[in-house]
Structure formats: structure tokens, C-alpha cells
Amino acid sequence: MKRLTKGQKVFAAFLAAMTIASIIAEFSSHHHGHHWWSGIPLFWIWFGLISCVLLIVFAKNILARFIYKKEDYYNE
């Protein structure tokens, strides 16, 4: 098993702290949204997570077809 570097540990701790802070803020604030989905607990957290994952998948799989060239592209 690979050990994490100090920078990776700091980044993981930062992500954990932000996740915990986001969940605490979600349940401690009493906001009333304008739409029905604003009342679902943790909706915006899941929406952001799923959006980020879809954006990464889109960028990696779809856009890579337009960016990557053949290995001998410049040797022709």
C-alpha cells in the first residue's frame, strides 16, 4: 500500500474539514428556497458532487477525442 505524502495528507484533511463544515452548515441554517428541490437535505452537496464527476467524465472521454493526436502526428 502506497503511503501518502505530507501534501496529500494536508489536502485530504482540508477536504475532510470542508465536507464536515458543509454538512454542519446545511443543517444549522434555516433557509427557504424558491424551488421544491431546495428543501431536500444535502441536495446542493450531492448536486455539486455529481456535477463535478460528470464534468470530469465529459472532459476526459469526449473532449479528449478532439485534443489527442496520433503518436506520429508531427512526423508526417
Backbone as JSON, one array per atom type, in Angstrom:
{
  "sequence": "MKRLTKGQKVFAAFLAAMTIASIIAEFSSHHHGHHWWSGIPLFWIWFGLISCVLLIVFAKNILARFIYKKEDYYNE",
  "N": [[0.83, -1.18, 0.0], [0.51, 2.19, -0.84], [2.08, 4.96, 0.67], [0.91, 8.12, 1.8], [2.01, 11.39, 0.84], [3.19, 14.29, 2.64], [1.93, 16.59, 1.67], [-0.3, 15.49, 0.41], [-1.64, 14.44, 2.61], [-2.27, 16.79, 3.97], [-3.97, 17.97, 2.1], [-6.04, 16.05, 2.02], [-6.96, 16.27, 4.66], [-7.88, 18.89, 4.57], [-9.99, 18.64, 2.7], [-11.65, 16.91, 4.14], [-12.28, 18.53, 6.36], [-13.65, 20.62, 5.06], [-15.83, 19.23, 4.05], [-17.11, 18.35, 6.38], [-17.69, 20.87, 7.52], [-19.42, 21.86, 5.57], [-21.6, 20.09, 5.75], [-22.41, 20.59, 8.39], [-23.14, 23.3, 8.12], [-25.25, 23.01, 6.36], [-27.26, 21.82, 7.9], [-27.54, 23.59, 10.01], [-28.35, 26.1, 9.18], [-31.33, 27.87, 8.41], [-32.8, 28.09, 5.74], [-35.08, 29.07, 3.22], [-35.93, 27.88, 0.24], [-36.73, 28.76, -3.19], [-37.62, 26.81, -4.81], [-38.86, 23.42, -5.12], [-36.87, 21.52, -4.79], [-35.0, 22.69, -3.22], [-35.62, 22.23, -0.61], [-34.81, 19.69, 0.0], [-32.76, 17.79, 2.07], [-29.24, 18.13, 2.02], [-29.15, 18.45, -0.73], [-27.79, 20.3, -2.43], [-25.15, 19.66, -1.96], [-24.93, 17.03, -2.98], [-25.7, 17.61, -5.6], [-23.6, 19.26, -6.47], [-21.42, 17.46, -6.23], [-22.13, 15.36, -8.02], [-22.3, 16.87, -10.37], [-19.63, 17.71, -10.68], [-18.32, 15.24, -11.06], [-19.56, 14.36, -13.43], [-18.69, 16.39, -15.16], [-15.91, 15.95, -15.18], [-15.82, 13.36, -16.3], [-16.97, 13.91, -18.79], [-15.11, 15.76, -19.86], [-12.8, 14.21, -19.92], [-13.4, 11.93, -21.51], [-14.97, 12.68, -23.79], [-14.03, 15.21, -24.81], [-11.35, 14.62, -25.09], [-11.05, 13.23, -27.42], [-10.95, 15.17, -29.38], [-8.66, 16.55, -28.78], [-6.34, 14.89, -28.44], [-3.76, 13.6, -30.5], [-2.48, 11.43, -33.1], [0.33, 9.24, -32.46], [2.44, 9.62, -34.24], [1.93, 12.11, -35.36], [3.3, 14.59, -35.77], [5.44, 13.76, -37.27], [4.88, 13.29, -39.86]],
  "CA": [[0.0, 0.0, 0.0], [1.31, 3.4, -1.0], [1.92, 5.95, 1.73], [0.63, 9.47, 1.33], [2.99, 12.41, 1.16], [2.69, 15.3, 3.59], [1.0, 17.45, 0.94], [-1.55, 14.75, 0.2], [-2.31, 14.36, 3.9], [-2.83, 18.11, 4.24], [-5.1, 18.14, 1.18], [-7.12, 15.17, 2.49], [-7.5, 16.88, 5.88], [-8.64, 20.07, 4.13], [-11.25, 18.17, 2.11], [-12.49, 16.38, 5.22], [-12.77, 19.67, 7.13], [-14.65, 21.34, 4.26], [-17.01, 18.38, 3.98], [-17.78, 18.44, 7.69], [-18.22, 22.22, 7.65], [-20.55, 21.98, 4.66], [-22.73, 19.34, 6.31], [-22.88, 21.34, 9.56], [-23.82, 24.49, 7.63], [-26.5, 22.6, 5.73], [-28.28, 21.52, 8.9], [-27.67, 24.64, 11.01], [-29.02, 27.27, 8.63], [-32.74, 27.67, 8.08], [-33.12, 28.86, 4.54], [-36.25, 28.61, 2.49], [-35.68, 28.04, -1.18], [-37.84, 29.11, -4.06], [-37.99, 25.63, -5.58], [-39.15, 22.26, -4.28], [-35.67, 20.74, -4.51], [-34.19, 23.38, -2.21], [-35.97, 21.71, 0.69], [-34.24, 18.35, 0.2], [-31.5, 17.87, 2.81], [-27.98, 17.84, 1.33], [-29.35, 18.46, -2.18], [-26.75, 21.05, -3.14], [-23.89, 18.91, -1.84], [-24.98, 15.96, -3.98], [-25.75, 18.22, -6.92], [-22.24, 19.68, -6.79], [-20.58, 16.28, -6.4], [-22.49, 14.69, -9.28], [-21.92, 17.76, -11.47], [-18.17, 17.65, -10.86], [-17.98, 13.94, -11.63], [-19.98, 14.36, -14.84], [-17.81, 17.3, -15.91], [-14.64, 15.26, -15.36], [-16.03, 12.27, -17.26], [-17.18, 14.54, -20.09], [-13.86, 16.33, -20.34], [-11.81, 13.17, -20.17], [-13.78, 10.99, -22.57], [-15.5, 13.29, -25.0], [-13.15, 16.25, -25.34], [-10.03, 14.06, -25.39], [-11.05, 12.8, -28.82], [-10.61, 16.32, -30.2], [-7.37, 17.1, -28.38], [-5.24, 13.96, -28.66], [-3.36, 13.3, -31.87], [-1.75, 10.17, -33.24], [1.69, 9.3, -31.95], [3.34, 10.12, -35.29], [1.25, 13.25, -35.97], [4.25, 15.61, -36.21], [6.5, 13.15, -38.08], [4.41, 13.07, -41.24]],
  "C": [[0.88, 1.24, 0.0], [1.03, 4.38, 0.13], [1.7, 7.32, 1.12], [1.76, 10.42, 1.71], [2.36, 13.41, 2.11], [1.68, 16.21, 2.91], [-0.34, 16.78, 0.71], [-2.33, 14.62, 1.49], [-2.98, 15.69, 4.24], [-4.06, 18.35, 3.36], [-6.29, 17.28, 1.61], [-7.76, 15.73, 3.75], [-8.33, 18.11, 5.54], [-9.98, 19.66, 3.54], [-12.19, 17.63, 3.18], [-13.08, 17.52, 6.05], [-13.84, 20.44, 6.37], [-15.94, 20.54, 4.14], [-17.81, 18.46, 5.27], [-18.41, 19.81, 7.88], [-19.45, 22.42, 6.76], [-21.79, 21.27, 5.19], [-23.29, 20.06, 7.54], [-23.65, 22.59, 9.11], [-25.16, 24.15, 7.0], [-27.6, 22.4, 6.77], [-28.47, 22.65, 9.92], [-28.39, 25.87, 10.48], [-30.45, 26.92, 8.23], [-33.1, 28.56, 6.9], [-34.31, 28.23, 3.84], [-36.03, 28.92, 1.02], [-36.94, 28.37, -1.95], [-38.36, 27.91, -4.84], [-38.18, 24.45, -4.65], [-37.88, 21.5, -3.92], [-34.76, 21.43, -3.48], [-34.49, 22.89, -0.8], [-35.41, 20.33, 0.98], [-32.91, 18.49, 0.94], [-30.31, 17.4, 1.96], [-28.11, 17.85, -0.2], [-28.19, 19.14, -2.9], [-25.38, 20.39, -3.04], [-23.85, 17.81, -2.89], [-25.01, 16.51, -5.39], [-24.35, 18.64, -7.37], [-21.32, 18.5, -7.04], [-20.86, 15.59, -7.73], [-22.11, 15.55, -10.48], [-20.42, 17.71, -11.74], [-17.74, 16.34, -11.5], [-18.36, 13.88, -13.1], [-19.1, 15.26, -15.69], [-16.46, 16.65, -16.17], [-14.76, 14.15, -16.39], [-16.2, 12.84, -18.67], [-15.86, 15.04, -20.66], [-12.86, 15.25, -20.71], [-12.15, 12.32, -21.39], [-14.2, 11.64, -23.87], [-14.5, 14.28, -25.61], [-11.77, 15.72, -25.7], [-9.95, 13.61, -26.84], [-10.67, 13.93, -29.76], [-9.21, 16.84, -29.94], [-6.21, 16.18, -28.73], [-5.02, 13.7, -30.14], [-2.65, 11.95, -31.9], [-0.31, 10.36, -32.77], [2.65, 9.9, -32.98], [2.75, 11.34, -36.01], [2.25, 14.27, -36.51], [5.35, 15.05, -37.1], [6.09, 12.96, -39.52], [4.98, 14.05, -42.21]]
}
